C-alpha cells in the first residue's frame, strides 16, 4: 500500500529509482548568507544540533538523519491511515478515496496559494502530472479495497512488491539497467506474494483457509498487487519529472483527478452513502489528514536523502501493520504471512542496499 499510500502512496520510495541526494534548490542560500554575515543560521537542526540545515555542500543532506526521520514519520502516518481504512464500516473503498481527496484538497489549495506555484504546472510537465494523478489515484482506490478485503498485514506486505515492478518499468521507459540482482530480488518478491496468497493448487485447501472467505482474500491480494503495479508506474513518472514540479502541485493533481475518478466510479457502481456512525466520519477525516502528512514527509525525505536508506526505512510500514493488526484486530498473522513478509522485505531491502552502494561509488 501502497501502500497505502505507500500510492500516496502509493507514494513509496523505490530502490529501483534512486533519486539524487542534492538539497532542494535554494536550500543552502539563506543559512550560507547568515554564516557569511557572522550570525547563526535561522534553522539549526533539532535532530543533529551541530550546524544549520542546508549549510553543507549541495550534494549533502541538510543534516544527518533528518531524511530518515521524515521517512519513519511518514511510515507511521501511512500505517495509521491504513488502520482507519480497515476500521471504517459500511463505506466502500472508492468512497473513502473520495473523502480523502476532498479533505486533502482543502489543505493543498492554501499551500499552493502561499507558495505561488499555480494550479496547472510547467507546460512540459502537464501530461506527466495528469498521468501521475490518474494512476496514483487508481493505486489509492485499489489499496483501500485491499485493506478492506484482506488482512492489514497481508495487504501492506504485498504493496512492498512495488520496487520489483518499478525496476522493470524503469528499465523499459527510463532505460535503467536491469541486472541479474534485480531478477533475484524479483524472484524473492514473487515467492513472498505466493506465500501470502497461498493458492490452493500449491498449498491445499487447509493452508489456503483464512478467517474470511478465501475468495474475498484472493480479491484483496489481487487488488494489492494491482496497487503495486500502478504505484510503480507512478514512481517512474515522478522520477521523470524530478524536482521541476513542486511536490504540493503533484499532490494537487493527485487529489483533483482522484476525486473525479472516485465520483465517476461511485456513480457507475451506485455505492454512494454517507456514514451513519460519527466515529466513521471522524475516521474519514483522519484518513485524509494522515495520508497528506505521510505524502509530505515522504516527499521531503526523498528530496534530502538518498533513495536507498529511505526505501530501507520504509519497511517499517510492515512492522507497524503487524503491530496494529495484533493490537486492534486481535488477529495473529499466520506463519505463511510472516514468511512472505520476510521474503518481500528482504527483496526490497536488498535492492535498496545495492542501489545505495552503486550511487556511493
N, C-alpha and C positions, 0 to 999 in steps of 0.2 A: 504494500500500500503505500501505491503505494503504487508508503503505501499509503499510506494514505497518500498520504498525501503525498510518505514518501513520495501522486501526481503532482498534488501540490508539489503535491506531490510528486503524487505524482511527482514530484519535486524532489527527487532523490539524487545525490551527487554520485555520479557513476565513475568507477575506476577506469572504465574504458575511454573516458573523455577527460583527461587531466587538463584542468584549466590552468592558465598561467597564475603564478603567485604574485604578480605585480600588485602593488597597492592601487586602489582606485585613483583615477586621475584627480590631481589636486589634493590628495590626502595628506601630503607632506609639506604643502606650501605654507600653511598657517603656523604650524609648530616651528618650522625652519626659520620663518621670519621672526618669530618671537625669540628664538635662540640667538639669532644674529643681533637682535636688539638688546641682549643681555637679560631678558626676562623669561621666566618659566613658561613653557607652552601651556595652552589652556586646557589640554585634555590628557593630563598624566594618567596612565592606565592604572585602574584599581586592581587589575589582575597581576601585572608584573611589578608595578610600583617603582620601576627603575628609571624610565625615560618616557617622555611624551610619545604617545602613539603616533606613528607616521613620521617620526624624525629620522628613522633609519633610511638606508638607501632604498631606491624604488623597488628593487627586486626582493625585499624582505617584508614579512608580515608586519602589521602595525606593532604588535607586541607578542611575545611568546605565549602561546596557549589561548589567546583570545578567540581565534577562529574555531578551535576545538571546543571551547566553552560554548560558543554560539551553536555549534553542531549538537552538542549534548542537550542544550536547552531546546533546540528545535525538535530533536527526537522525543523529548519528554512531552512537548506541546502536541506533536502529531499523535503520540500514543494516547494521551488523554482525550484528544478529539475522537480517536477511533473508539475509545471506551464509551464515549457519549453516543456515538452512532449505534453501537451494539445495545445500549441501554434504552434507546428510544423505541417505543412500542407503537405499532399500527400506523407507521408513517413509511411510505415507500422510499427506497434509496434515492430515486430521482427527485422526489420532493425535498428530501434532506439536502441534496445538492443545490436545489433552487434556493432554499432558505439560506444556505451558507453563502451563495453568491450575492444575495441581497445584502446580508449583513456586512460582508467584506467590501461590497461596493460603497456602502455608506462610510467606510473608513478610508478607502483608497481615494475617493474623489477629493476630500480636503487635502490629502497628501500630494496629489498631482497639482492641485491649485497652488499649494505652498511652494512646491519645487519648481513650478513654472515649466513643466516638461510638455504640456499639451496632452491631448487625448487621442491623437492619431499616430504619432511616432514618425521617425525618419522615413522619407519616401521609399528608399531602397529596402527597408526592413518590414514594410507593412504586410507583405504576403507571408513572411515568416511569423509575424505577430498573429495573423489570422490563423495560420496552421497551428501555432502554439496554443492559441485559445481553444480551438475546436478539439484538437487531440488531447490537450491537457484536461479539459472538462469531461471528455468521454472517459478518460482514465479515472477521473474522480468518481463518476457515476458507477463504473464497474467496481471500484474499490469499495464503495459504500454497500453495494449489493453483496460483495464477497463477505464483508463483515457481518451482514445480516443473515447470510445463508450458511456460513460455516463458522468455526471457532475463531476467536480473535488471534490466537497464536498461529493457526494454520494459514489464515489469510495474510498475516503480517510476514510470515516466513516466505510464502510464495512470491510476494511482491519483491523480495530481495533477489529474485532471479532476473530482475530488470537489467543489471550490468551485463549479463550474457547477451541479451538482445541489443543492448547499446553498442557493445563491441562489434557485433555483426553489422548493425546499421551504419556505424561509423566507418567500418571497412568498406561498405558499399557506397555510401554517399560522401563521406569526407576523405576517402582514400587512406584511412589509417591502417596500419599493419595489423593483420590477424595472424598471430603466431601459434605454434603448437601449444604453448602455455595457455592461450585463450581457449583452444579446443579442449584442453584438460579441465579448465575451470567450467566450461560449458557442460562437460560430462558430469562433473560433481553436482552442478546445479540441477541437471535433469534427474540425476539419481535422488537428490533431495526432494524434488517435486513428486516423483513417483512414490517415495516413502510416505509422503503426506496424503496423496490421492488414494493410494492403496487400491489399485484396480483389482476387482475380484478374480480376473483370469490369471493374475500373477500371485495374489496373496490368499485367495479363497474368500468365501463369504464371511467367515468368522472374523478374519483380520480386517476386512473392509467395514465391519459394523461400527457405527458411531451412535451417539446419543440421539441425534436427529436422523431422519431417514437418509440413506446413502445417496439417493437421487438429489436431494437438496444439497448435501455436502459436495456432491460432484459438480453441481451448478455453481456453487460458491467457489470451488477451486478453479474451475474454468474461467470464471469472472476475474479471479485474482491473476491468473496467467495472462488473460487479455489486458488487464490493467498494466502488467509488467511490460507488455509489448508497446502499448500506447505511451506509457511513461518513458520508455527507451527512445522512441521517436521524438517525443517532446524534448528530451535532454539533448539529442542531436541538433534539434532546431535552436535551442538556447545556446548551445556551443557555437553554432554557425553565426548567431547574432553577436556573440561576445559581449563586450561592455559598451557597445554603441547604443544600447537601449537601456533606459532607466528601469530598475527592477520593479518599481511601482507601476510603470507603464505595462510591463509584461504581465503583472498580476491583473491590471485593469482589463486587458484583452481576455484574460483567463476567466474573470468573473462575469463580464458582459456576455461573451459568447456562451459561457456555461449556463447563465440564466436563460438565454434564448433557447439553447438546446434543451434544457430541462423542461421549459414550458411547452415546447413542441411535443416532446416525448410524453409528458403528462396528459396533454390534450388527446394524443393518439391512444394511450392505454387507459385513459379515464380513471386515474388513480388519485386525483387531487382531493385532499381532505385536510382540514385544519385539525391539529392535535387537540383532543379534549382535555388532556391532563396538563395542568400548569407546569408540572415538572418536566414534561416532554418539551414544552415551549422554551423553558429555560435551557434545556439541553441543546435545542436547535440554535439558540443564540450563542451558547458557548462553543458549539462546533465551528461556527463561523469565526469567532474571535480566536480560538486556539489554532485553527487552520491558518489564519492570516499570520498570527505570530510565528508559527512554525516556518511558513514560507519566507518571511522577512529575515529571520535569524539564519535560516539555511542559505539564503542568497548572500547575506553579508559574510557568512563563513566562507563561501566559495570565492568571494572577492578578495579575501585577505589571507587565505590558507590554501595550501596545495590540495588537490582533489583526493590524493591518496589517503592522507590522515583523516580527512573529512569523511571519506567513504568507510574507513575502519570504525570511526566513532559512531557513524550512523547505524551500525549493527546493534547499538544499544536499543534501538526500536524493538528488536526481537526480545531482549531481556525485559523491557517494560511490558510487552504484550503478554509474556508468560506470567509475570508477576500479577498483572491486572486480571488475567483470566482466572488465576487461582484465588485471588482475594475477593473479587467482586462477583464471580460467577460460580465459585466453588467447583471448578472444572479442572481436574488434573490432566495435563496433556499426556497422550499416550507415548509409549517409547518409540513408536513409528514417527510421531511428530518430532520428538527430541532428536532422533537420528537424522530426519530430514532437515531439521533446523541446523544441525552441526554441519551437514554437507553444504547447504546453501551459504551459511555464514563463512565457512572455510573457503568456499569459492570466491565470495565477494571480498574477503579479507586478503586472500592470496593475490587476486587481480589488483587490488589497491596497492599492496606492498610492491608488486612487480612494477607497476606504473610509477610509483613513487621513486623506486630505485633508478628507473630509467631516466626520469626527469631530473634526478640529482646528479647524474653523470656530467 
